[in-house]
Amino acid sequence: MKKLLFFDCETTGLDPKLNDIIQFAYIIDIDGEVKEEGNIFMQPFSYDNVSQKALDINRSTIDKIKTYQSSYDGYKQIINVFNKYIDKYDKNDRFSPAGYNVGFDREFLQQFFLKHNNKFCWGYVDYNAIDPMPILRMLTLKGSLKMSNHKLITACENFKIPINTHDALSDIRATRELTYKLMEDYLK
């Protein structure tokens, strides 16, 4: 059984140790079927390092994120979702993380767990990442695909996939569709 966790984070900056997740969007994909999707908004763990540039990109404000649930309540919500699909005590039962430039989001998720005194993020998520961006880069290098850059919006425009950029749920829905399209069209 293939369990994929497509996820995307909107954050208060680029440093996972200093900055925090304010939006965590996810799609639970088991054997190619969407079992659940969601959008969890939360306040940052700390307001000390909130970047105005990050807020501008996310189309957010301090006042807006202050209306979100606490970081801890967001953490509990994420854990509850994960526990529905993963037995964290079974080392063979893990999500493969999936997303666009998913390494960025994985680092934020790991730091998010650590900030909540939980060292066991990888009890839910393994290291076998699924990321369409390197595939797009290889196809471009090979000449099979012509793209001016490898941003998610550019890839979505190229493959005619709808997206509302910098909204984590829209980004992850588009990433999932792009991933399956690449597998169908190029990875047979």
N, C-alpha and C positions, 0 to 999 in steps of 0.2 A: 504494500500500500504506500503510495507516494503522498506525503503530507507537505504541502507548501504553505508557507506563511508569506503572502505578498503583503508588504507593509511599506509605509512611507511616513516620515516624521517631518513636521514643520517645527523649527527650533528658534531659540532666541539668539543664535549666533552659529559660528562654524566650529567651535571647540567643544567636543563632547564632555570634557572635564569641567569647563567653566560655564558652558551654556546648557540649556535645558529644552526638553520636548514640551511643546504647547499643544500640538495636535498629533495624534497617533492614529493613522488609518490602516485598516487591515482587511484582507480577504483570506479566509481559510479555504484552501483549495485541496480537496482530497480526491486523488485519482482524476483530476481534470474537472471536477464538479465543485462549484461554489457551495460551501456548507454554511458560511456566515460571512457577513461583512459588517464593518462598523467604523465609527468615527469617534474618537475619544478626545475631548478637549480638556486641558488641565492647565492650571497655573504653573509657572516655573517653580522648580524646587527653591530657587533663590532669585530675587529681583536684582541682585548686585551686578550681574553681567549681561543684562538685556541690551542687545544691540539695536539701535534705531533702524539701521540698515536692514537687519533681519525682519523687524516688524514691518517695514515698508514693503519688502518682498512678499511677506505673508499677508499683506493688506490687513494688518492688525494694529492695535494700539495697547498701551499699558492699561487704559481704562477697560478696554474690551476683555483682555486676558484676566483682569481681576474679577470678572463675572464668572469665569470658569471654575469648575470644581478644583479642589486642592490637588496638588501633585500626588499625595498619598492616596486619595480616592481614585485618581486616574490609574495609579499603579495597581490598586486592588481590582479595578475593573479589568485591566489587562490580564492579571493573574487568573481571574475567574474565567475569562475567555480561553486562555491557554489550557487551564485545567479541564475544560470540557473535551478537549481533543488529544491531550498528551498526558501520559503517565510519566511524570518527571522522575520517578524511581526506576523506570525501565530505560536503560541506556540505549536501547534500539528504537525507542519511540520518541522521535524528535521531528520538529518542522525543519524543512530546508528553507532558509531565508531567501526571499525572492523580492527583487525590486530594481529600480533603475539607479545605477551607481549605489548598489545596496550596501557596500562597505561603509559608507558614510552613516547610513541609518543603523546598521549593526553596531557600530561604535557608540552611537547615541543610546541605543537600547541597552547595551551592556552597562554603560555608565549610569543610566537611569536606574537599573536594578541595583547597582552598587550604592548609589545615593540613598536607596531605600533599604540599605543593609542586607541585601540579598546577593550573594556571590554566585547564585545558581541560574543565571539567565540561560546558560548553555545546557541546563537541564531540560529546557524547552526547545531550544533552537540549536541545530548543529552548525558545522562550518561549511557545508556543501551549498554554497550560494548559487542562486540562479539570477543572472543579470544579462539583459539583452544588449547593454551598451558595448561590451567587448565584441559581440557578434557583429553589431553594426559597423564597428571599426574595421574588423577583418573583411567584411563584405565590401566596404568602401576601398580598402587597400587593394583588394582583389580586382576591383573595377566592376563588381556585380551590382553596386549600389552607388548612386551619386547623391551625396548630402553635403551641404555647406559647412555643417558642424554636427556634433553628436549630442546636442541637447534633446531632452525628451520631447519638447514641443516640435522641434524640427523632424524628429523621427515620426511623431504622430501625424504631422502634416504630410510627410512623404507617404505614409501608409493609410492616410485618410481615416484616422482614428480620432474621435472627438475628445477634447481635453480642456479643462479649465485650470491652467497651470497655477502652481503654488497653492493649490488646495489639495491636501494630502489624499483625500479619498478619490478625487478625480484623477490625480496623478497615478494612484495605484491601480485603479480600474483600467486606465489607458496602458499602463505598464503590463498588466496581465494580458490584455488583448494583444499588445505588441509581441510579447513573449510567445504566445501561442501562434501568432501569425508567422513569426520567424521560424518556429519549429515546423510549421506546415509548409511554408514556401521554400525554405532553404536547408533544413536539417532532416531530410528524409532518409 
